[in-house]
Amino acid sequence: MADAMNGGAENAPISSADMEAEDAAFVRDLWGIGQVDPADLHPFPMDRGRSLEAARSAGFASTAPVEGEGEVPAAPEDTGEDPTPVPSAPEIAYLVPPKREVTLDHPFRYGDREVRAIAIPEPHLGLKLDLVAGLLPSAFDLAWALTSEPADLLRALRGKDGERVLKAAVDALPPELRKAYR
């Protein structure tokens, strides 16, 4: 009758995660202990090999060997090749140069390259989709994705150069997408 009233919940299987959480709550409530590692509450660790040995030593499992137990499968022969090569995407090169360029008041050298200006291209569809999905939370993230310049290079901008590059990146967006950065 109790089963009918509880919808059979008493006989429903309980997951090991639920059991561990229940055990930890019981120990906290009963003994006032703070955090308890649920693995410490169980007589048999969750590691398959150690669990089987602990069960056998406690008399809960057969001591007869189990077929395949303890065997390590042989590693595949290493031929030096990737077994599943992934085709690489072709490099994309736009044929029309960017319309916007921010000339720097404080040019600098980045490795072997002299940085005198930062090109701000028109945003591509993928960037717009990333923006709508919330993957570009700041104007810096937008400028980094839009210009394809290394983050360290953009962080090295001095004075008003950084503000001007970020503003130009936001201004390159269609008006309906700019509001995310205003």
C-alpha positions as a printed Julia matrix, in Angstrom:
182×3 Matrix{Float64}:
  0.0     0.0     0.0
  2.85    2.37    0.77
  4.23    1.65   -2.69
  0.94    2.64   -4.27
  0.87    5.87   -2.32
  4.48    6.76   -3.2
  4.15    5.67   -6.8
  6.6     2.82   -6.21
  9.39    5.26   -5.35
 10.66    3.03   -2.53
 11.67    0.34   -5.01
 13.17    2.72   -7.58
 16.91    2.25   -8.2
 19.18    4.83   -6.58
 22.25    6.09   -8.42
 25.66    5.95   -6.74
 25.89    9.76   -6.9
 22.59   10.03   -5.01
 23.82    7.5    -2.45
 27.07    9.42   -1.94
 25.22   12.71   -1.5
 22.81   11.1     0.94
 25.69    9.54    2.93
 27.54   12.86    3.09
 24.41   14.65    4.31
 23.84   11.93    6.94
 27.39   12.25    8.3
 27.16   16.07    8.35
 23.83   16.01   10.14
 24.65   13.22   12.59
 28.2    14.11   13.58
 28.39   17.76   12.59
 31.29   17.11   10.24
 31.85   19.66    7.47
 32.91   18.39    4.08
 33.25   14.63    3.79
 34.69   12.95    0.75
 31.91   10.54   -0.3
 34.53    7.98   -1.38
 35.64    7.72    2.27
 32.13    6.64    3.27
 32.05    3.49    1.12
 33.84    0.27    2.01
 34.62   -0.35   -1.67
 36.3     2.39   -3.72
 34.79    3.22   -7.09
 37.93    2.01   -8.91
 36.94   -1.28  -10.62
 40.15   -3.18   -9.85
 40.35   -2.12   -6.22
 36.59   -2.61   -5.75
 36.77   -6.19   -6.97
 39.74   -6.98   -4.71
 38.03   -5.39   -1.69
 34.84   -7.32   -2.4
 36.76  -10.58   -2.74
 38.72  -10.03    0.48
 35.44   -9.3     2.31
 33.91  -12.51    0.95
 31.38  -10.81   -1.31
 32.79  -12.01   -4.6
 34.24  -15.16   -6.01
 38.0   -15.57   -5.83
 38.01  -17.41   -9.14
 39.66  -15.38  -11.88
 37.38  -13.62  -14.3
 38.1   -14.13  -17.98
 40.01  -11.14  -19.35
 40.61   -9.62  -15.91
 44.01   -8.04  -15.5
 44.81   -8.26  -19.19
 45.86   -5.06  -20.84
 44.91   -4.82  -24.51
 47.86   -4.46  -26.83
 48.46   -0.97  -28.12
 47.9    -0.53  -31.83
 51.06   -0.67  -33.87
 52.56    2.8   -34.19
 53.19    3.53  -37.85
 54.03    7.18  -37.21
 50.91    8.29  -39.08
 47.74    9.74  -37.65
 45.17    6.94  -38.07
 42.34    9.36  -38.77
 43.69   12.41  -40.6
 41.4    15.42  -40.4
 41.32   17.5   -43.57
 42.43   21.04  -42.9
 40.28   23.93  -44.01
 41.71   26.02  -46.82
 43.18   29.38  -45.88
 40.81   32.26  -46.48
 42.23   35.35  -48.2
 39.85   38.22  -48.95
 40.37   39.91  -52.31
 39.27   43.41  -51.25
 41.43   45.16  -48.63
 39.79   46.51  -45.44
 38.09   49.91  -45.81
 39.0    51.14  -42.33
 42.44   51.57  -40.9
 43.42   53.2   -37.62
 46.76   55.0   -37.92
 48.57   54.81  -34.58
 49.86   57.86  -32.73
 52.29   55.54  -30.94
 53.65   53.05  -33.51
 55.74   50.18  -32.14
 57.59   47.04  -33.09
 55.91   43.67  -32.46
 58.57   41.03  -33.04
 59.97   41.71  -36.51
 56.92   43.71  -37.56
 56.49   47.48  -37.35
 52.94   48.28  -36.3
 51.95   51.71  -37.59
 48.25   51.03  -38.24
 45.57   48.47  -37.44
 43.29   47.4   -40.29
 39.6    47.02  -39.4
 37.89   44.78  -41.98
 34.16   44.4   -42.53
 32.84   41.73  -40.15
 32.25   38.32  -41.67
 29.11   36.27  -41.03
 30.83   33.96  -38.54
 31.83   36.92  -36.4
 28.28   38.29  -36.45
 26.93   34.89  -35.41
 29.48   34.71  -32.58
 28.38   38.17  -31.45
 24.7    37.23  -31.43
 25.55   34.02  -29.53
 27.3    36.09  -26.85
 30.78   34.75  -27.59
 32.31   38.23  -27.89
 31.39   39.87  -24.56
 33.67   42.93  -24.77
 34.79   45.43  -27.38
 38.31   44.04  -26.95
 37.08   40.52  -27.83
 35.34   41.98  -30.85
 38.47   43.85  -32.03
 40.61   40.75  -31.47
 38.25   38.56  -33.52
 37.67   41.19  -36.21
 41.29   42.22  -36.82
 42.84   38.75  -36.3
 45.71   40.55  -34.56
 47.32   38.79  -31.58
 45.82   39.8   -28.24
 49.27   40.85  -27.0
 49.61   43.27  -29.91
 46.24   44.87  -29.18
 47.08   45.1   -25.46
 50.29   46.94  -26.35
 48.39   49.9   -27.86
 49.14   53.13  -25.97
 47.27   56.32  -25.27
 44.16   56.88  -27.35
 45.25   54.27  -29.93
 43.52   51.46  -28.03
 40.29   53.43  -27.65
 40.31   54.36  -31.33
 40.86   50.75  -32.46
 38.05   49.46  -30.19
 35.7    52.22  -31.4
 36.53   51.46  -35.05
 35.84   47.75  -34.45
 32.42   48.55  -32.94
 31.67   51.05  -35.72
 32.41   48.34  -38.33
 29.37   46.39  -37.08
 25.92   46.88  -38.59
 23.92   49.39  -36.48
 21.63   46.72  -35.01
 24.63   44.83  -33.58
 26.49   47.87  -32.18
 24.12   48.22  -29.22
 25.85   45.25  -27.53
 28.92   47.49  -27.0
 27.34   50.88  -26.26
